[in-house]
């Protein structure tokens, strides 16, 4: 199960830096997760200040 970024995202980039496989990028000031590359580790969710990443 991969993670997805919700509407709560504020585009801070904390999750981008936390992702160990580089599956997250910023697009139009919002984070986006490549679900094919996501390893479901939860690092993004643990780092996000607004709890935007959610398990799908």
Secondary structure, DSSP 4 states (H G I P E B T S, - for coil): --EEE-TT-----HHHHH-TT--EEEETTEEEE-TTT-----HHHHH-TT--EEE-
